[in-house]
């Protein structure tokens, strides 16, 4: 089993700068981090082979800049994997026994692979050493191209760490900088004095740039430095994501903005109503979470989510709210499309909502957004807000972006 995890340093298209390498460390499985197109090809071939040999998953972490690189890759003959069923002997072990088996029979082989694999590359000589991972290795190569005093160790596997090789590298160099994108996972794993994110030589956020690496090299003699930076805002990023001007749900959003209540939003188009000029949503957590979050508000609240989010996991929270009689008002915007992530069709949710509400004796409505003015939505919102217990409204409309 080979898992490819895509991370987004700088959070250009993601909710956060999550570093997926920690999942591999937590699971005690190999984590590969390729630095180039060719290296990514080699890592993938080796990952399948290692997974088959040790019967463990292997995680490959990629980032957006790595995926945008181009290079000449010569294909090599691929050794086909044996066609056999999954062994059932694992059921003879307890859960503790399975972990013991991993530590006794598999993890030592992972460690030996990490120490000997050709996926780790070393070049250059000098008093200064750099240990890098992933696409940051490419940035480092560009920075030290004209520096003769820097040695460079590229780690293709970051978990388990090739500690013997790293220790040897540390002994051979006066000062060593660890350069990686994301969290300081490798830096924290090294037993020895190194420079990097923890001591301020590199930023803890965003994509690493050539300037970042050059700055770290320029301050390599400093034991600790401080980095001054401005916190990014929507304005400084020049980011603008508003609800579409022809969105049929706009009257609903405008009415929602006039209601004095805690409002839990959701991912998708609805998240765009959180920022100016609407400023509607108080909190949004993850896809399908709105109902669960609003159910926890002390004095009750409103949950707004799309039909795609409702089917993703919101339906489970709705069942919980109905069973435990939560004081929550739920508005499901049914446009039967996943409008913000590609336009995939979504199954009809109104029938499911109706069946659940009837089963638990909960009031619900199905309204057409095209037939409702802002004043009508405001009246509906105030009526549901003043009612006790759960109340569910399905607001129907078609997304103009995909209905043309």
N, C-alpha and C positions, 0 to 999 in steps of 0.2 A: 504494500500500500504506500503510494507516494502522494503526499499532500502538498499542493502548491498554494502558498499563502501570499497574497498580494498586499503589501503595505504602502502607505501613502505619506511619506515624510513631507511636512508642510501642509498636510490636510487640504490639498487642492480640491479633491472630489470626495472626501470622506468626512465623517463626523469627528475624527480624532487622529492622532499620530500613533495609534496602537502599534506596538512592536511584537509581532507574532512569534518571534524567536523564543520568548518566554514560555509559550505553550509547549514547545519542544523540550525546553529545560525542565519544566514542571513534570512532563510526561516521561522524562528520562529516555528520550529517543534521539537519534541523530538529526542535526539541523544543518543543512547545507545553505550557503549564501553565495551564489555565483556573482562574479564581478564583470563578466563580459558575455557576449553572445556565445563564443566558443566554450567558455567555462560553464555557461548554463547548460549547453548541450552535454558536456562531459559530466556535470553534476547529475543531470537527469538519468543518463545511462547508469552511472554508478549507484544512484539512489535505488533504482529498481533491483539491481543486483544485490546490494547490501540488504535491502528489505527481504528479499527472497532467502538469502543466506541465514539471516538471524531471526526471521519471522517477527519483525518489528516494523511499525510504520516509520517512514522517513519524511521529514519536513523540509521543503525547499522554500526559502523566503526570497521573494523578488520585490522590486520596487518599480515605480512608474518609469523612472529614467532608464533603468536596465531594460525594460520592455521596449523602449524606444531606440535602443542601440541597434546598429547594423554592422555585420562583420561577415567575413568569409568563413563558412563552417563546412568542413569536409566530413561527410557522413562515413561512419565506420560500420563494419558488419556487426549486427546486433545479435547477441546470443539469446535465442528464444527461451522463454521461461518454461519449465516443465508443466505439463497439464495434469495437475493432481488436485484432489480434494483437500480442503482444509482438515488438518489433523484434529482428532477429537480427544487426544490424550490430555489436553489442557484441563478438561473437566475433572480429571483425577486430582487436581490441585485445589487447595483453598485459595481464596483471594490473597491471603498473606503469602501462601506458597508460590503464587504466580509472580509476586513482586520479588520473592527470594530467588526464584528461578531466573528472573531478569538480571538481578544483581550478581548472581553466581555464574551464570553460563553465557549471558549475552553482553552485559555492560563491559566486561573486560575486553571482549572482541571489538566493541565499539571504540574503546580507548586506544587499542592497538591500531585500528584503522585510522583514527584521527592522527596518530603520531607518524604513520608511514605513507598516507595517501599522497598521490601526486597532485591532488586538488589544492594543496597548500603550496605556494610558490615563494621563493626567496631570491632576491637579486640586489645588486649594489653593495657597496662597502662604505664604511665611514664610522665616525664616532656617534652619529645620530641614527637612531633606528625608528622605523615606523611599522606598527602592526595595524593592518587595515582589514576590513571585511566588505563584501558586497560592492555596490557601485562606487562607494567611497574609495576603493582601491584604484579605480580609473581616474578619479579626481586627483589622488595622490600621485599617480604616474605622471600626470600633466604638470603637477607642481614641482616635482623633483627631476624633471627631464634634464635640466641644465645645472643640477646640483650634484656634485661628485662626492659630497661628504655624507650622503644619506643612504642607508640600507633599508630595504623594504620587504617585509614579510606579509604576504597576502594569505588570509585564511579562507579556504573554501568550505571548511566545516567549522562551525563555531560551538557546537555541542555534540559530544563532549569536547572540551578544549584540549589541544595537543600540548599539555603542560610541560613535558620534557623539552619539546622543541622551543616553546616560548621561554622557558628558563634559560636555555642555551643562548637564545637571542638576547635576553636581558644581560647575561654575563658578558657578551661580546660588544656591548654598546654602552656608552656613558649615560645617554639620555634616550628614553624611548617614549614615543607618543602613540596612543591607541586612537585610531580614527575609524569611526563607524557611524552609520546613520541610525537614528532612533535612540533608544535608551543605551546607557553604558554597560551593556550585558557582558561583553568580552572584557572591558576594563575592570569591572567588578570581579570577574572570575580569575584574573591574573594574580598570582601570589608574588608580589614584588612591587617596587616603586615605579609607577608609570604616570605619564601625563595624559590629559585628555579632557573629557567633559566634566569630571568630578572636580578638577582643580582649575577650571575656567579657561583652559586653552582652546576649547571648542564649545560652540553653543549646544545647549541641550535640546534644541528644537529645530525644525525645518530641514530642508535639503542642504547638505554640506557643499560649499562652493570652493572655488579655487582660492578666493580671498581668505576663507576660513582656514584652509590648510596652510597657506603662506603665513598667516598671522601666528598660527601655532608654532611653525618653524622659527619665526622671528623671535618668539618669546620662549624658546626651548630652554633657555638657561634660568627662567623664572620658575620657582617652585609652585607658585599660585598666583593667578591673575583674576581680575574681575572683568566681566563683559557687560557693557552698557547697551541697553536696547529699549526700544519703544514697544509697548504691547500693541499688537495688530488690532485694528478696528475695521469695520465694514468700509468706512470711508478711506482709510489708508490703503486698504487692499483694492479699492475701486470695485468693490463687489456689490452687485445689485441684483436681487432676485425677488421680484414681486409677483403677486398673483396676476395672471394674464388679464389684460384689459377686457377681453370678451368672455371671461369666465362666468358661467351662469350662476355660480355660487357666490359671486361678489355681494349681492344684496344681503345674503345670509351673514357674510363676514362683517359687513358694515353694521348690521343689527347686533351681532355678537359683541362688537366693540363697545356698545352702549350698555351692556349688561354688567352690573356690579357683582361679579362672582368669580371664583377661581376656575380657570379654564385650562384643562390639560389637552394639548394638541398631540400630533403624531407626525411621523415622517411622511414624506411625499409632498404634494402641493401644499398641504396645510401648514407645514413648517414655514412657508414663505409669508404667512400672515403674522408671524411673530415680530418681525422687524418693521420699521417705519415703511409706509405711512399708517398701516393698519394697527400694529401693536396689540394684537388680539390675544395671543397665546401667552400664558404665564409660565408653563413648563412643558417640555417635550423630552421624552426619554429614549424610546426606541420603537421600531416598527410594531404596531399593534398594542402599545402599552397604555394608550390614553385612558381606556376604561379602568384598568387596574390602578393607575395613578390617581384618577379623579375619585375613585372609590375610597381612597385613603385620606381625602381632605376632611378636616375636622368638622366643618359645617356643611358638608356636601359640596358638590361641584359639577362642572360640565365637562364632558369628554367629547372631543370632535376628532373623527378619524375617517379615512376613506374606506371604500369597500375592500380594496386590496389589503390594507392593514387589518381590517376586521377579520378577514379570512386567514391572515397570516398567524395571528395569535390573539386578536381582540375578542374573538368568539369565546375563548376560554374564560377571559376576564368577565365577559357579559354573563356567562352561566354562573360564575361565582357571585357576581353582584345580585343576580336574581335569586339565587338560592339563599344567600345570607342577607337579603333585603337591604342592600346598601342604598344610601341616599345619593344617587348619582343620575344625572340626566345625560343621555347618550344621543349624539347626533352622528349618524352614519351617512356620509356623502357618497351616494351611489351613482357613479358615472360609467360603471362597467368597463373600466379601462385602467391600466396602470400607467397613468398619464406622464409621470415624471421619469420613469425608468424604461421607456421603450415602446409603450403603447400596447402591451399584451392585454388580451381580453380577460376580464374577470368574471367569474360566475355570478349569477344574480344572488344577492344576499337578502333582499327584502322578504322572500318566502321563509328563509331560515330564521330571520329576526322575528317574523310573525309567529312562527311555530313555537319558538322558545318563549316568547312573551305570553302567548295564550296558555301554554302549558303551566306557567307559574303565576298566571292571573295578573300580569303586569300590563299596564296601559302602553299602547304604542300607536304611532301614526306613520303614514306614508304620504309624503307631499311631493309636489312637482315644483322644482325651483323656478321654472319658467313662469308658472302661474302665480308666484308669490312675490309681492313687492317687499321692500325693506321694512315697511311698517307692519306688514303681516308677519314677517319673521320675528320682529321685535315683540309683537303681541304673543306669538307662540313661545318665544324664549321666556318671557315673563310668566306666562301661565305654567310652563313646566318647572320653572325655578321655584315657584311658590307651592308646588305639589310635594307631597311626602313620598319617600321611597324612590324606587327606580322608575324612569320614564324613557322610552326609546322612540326616536324619530328617524326615519329614513328619508333623506332628501334626495330626490332623483333629478338627474340632468345628464345631458350628453356633452362630452368635452369637444368644443369646436375644433381643437387641434387635430382630432382623429375622426371627426364625423363629417369632414368635408369630402 
